[in-house]
Amino acid sequence: MEFGLGFPCMNLYPPTLQPWEATATSADMVAIARKAEEVGFAYLSVSDHIIMSAEMNEAMGARWCEGVTAIAFLAGATQHIRVYNSVLVLPYRDPLLVAKQLATLDLMSGGRAILGVGIGHLEKEFEVLGVSCADRAAITDEYLPAIEALWSQDAPSFDGRFASFKDIVFEPKPARVPVWIGGNSKPAIARAARSGDGWVPWKITTDELPALLDELRDQPGYDDRHFDVVMPMAIIQREEGTQRVLGETVIPDGRDEWLAATEANERAGATVTGASLGHTRSVAEYLDKLEAFGSDVISQYR
């Protein structure tokens, strides 16, 4: 089991928001990233939205830092910890630019970049960005092999409905950028099996995970390659899309709850646990919680 940390401050999502995040400084963020690395976290992750619709502002918050910029900042602040988007909404972005950004980050970070990919769900965001929400799955399924062509072929070429290129060269080539696919739908599970090095489910329970993993492993394209499964500790009971509250958000807090959540994830088949520390009142208290999590939990799995 490895441990990832959903990085605070980069978005201000109400169910998990802590009072100090809105005023945290760049120096605070560097301190958090370095402490997470010091205590043994394997990954730092950042979520992604480019704009937020006014009607969803109260439910989701307005601040969502741009995903690739954010993980580049975190990589630059650290030495060893890996960084990834959980998840980048791929249809919003030109695949050549995404391929270039991640290949550059892979080079400059010493191979610490992971590309987490999702298809998105906020219709207003697609509308404002001029991207077809109805085509978002098809766009994603085309962009993924287009990016792989840029990363792997000496003379990359691709001919599709949404992306097309030929007679080009592309450098730098990444040594290896794993791709983790997010989403719970049947198409997302098939996409992860076909195109992913990992799967990032969202808002499913440890009771539901084993059957879904069986389904994933039965998909065409799944083989014996290393494959990560990322499960959170926190239980956020909100309806996808509308963000309607379905129940209380549960965030484990303290050694016993952290270990119980980790053990449940491990039994269900996860390889990475997205840590939740419980609410804190200050950056200093958050840093102390990171230290405690490293001592109480991560050290048990080394």
C-alpha positions, 0 to 999 in steps of 0.5 A: 500500500502506498499513500497519496495526499489530496493537496489542500489549498488548490481547491476550496471544496466545501465538504472538505474545506479547512478554515486556513486553506483560503489564506494559505501562502505559497510558503505554506504550500511548499512546507506542506509538500515537503512535509508530506514527502518527508513523512513518506507519502508517495503521491501528491494530487490536485483536482481540476476545473477551469471555471465554475458555474455560478449555480454550482459555486456554493456547492463546489467553491470557486477556487480550482487551480489549474491542474498541470500548473499546480503539479508542476509547482509541487514537483518543483518544491520537492525532490522525490514524491510523485505528482498527479492530477486527480483527475485532469479533464482531458476533453478541455485541452489540446492533446498535443499541449497535454502531451508536451506539458507532461513530457516536460514535467517528466523530464524536469522532475526526474520521472515523477509525473502521472497523468490522471484523466477524466471526462468531466461532468459540468455542462456549463464548463463545457459550454463556456470552453466551447467543447461538446459535452455530449462528445466528451467520452469520445474525445477522451478515447481519441486523445489518449492514443493520440498522446501515446503516439506523441510519447512513443513514436519517432515520427508521430501521426494520428488521424481521428475525428477530434485530433489529427497530426502527421509529418511532425517530430515531438521532443522531449519523449517522457521516460514513462508517464503512467496514465490513471483513469478516473470514473465509475461508469462502465465506459470508464472502467473499460477505458482504464483497462484499455488505456490506463496504468491505474484506476481512480474510482470516485464515491464508491465504497470498499464493499463495492470495489471488489466486484468492480475490479473483477469487471475491470479485469475482464475487460478487453485490453487488461493484461498483467501490467502493473496496475494501480487502484486509488481509493480515498479514505473520506466518504463524500456523500454527494450526488455527482453533477448536482452535488446534492447532499446525500449524507454526512461527509465522513473524514477519518481522524486519528490513528485508529480511524486512519488504519481502519480505513487503510486496511479496508482499502487494502482488503478491497484491492486498492494499491494506493490510499488517498489520505484524509487527516481530519479537519485542522485549524491552522497550517501548523496543526495540519503539518503536525497531522502529516507527521502523525500520519507518517508515524502512525500509518505510513510507517506500518506499510513500509 
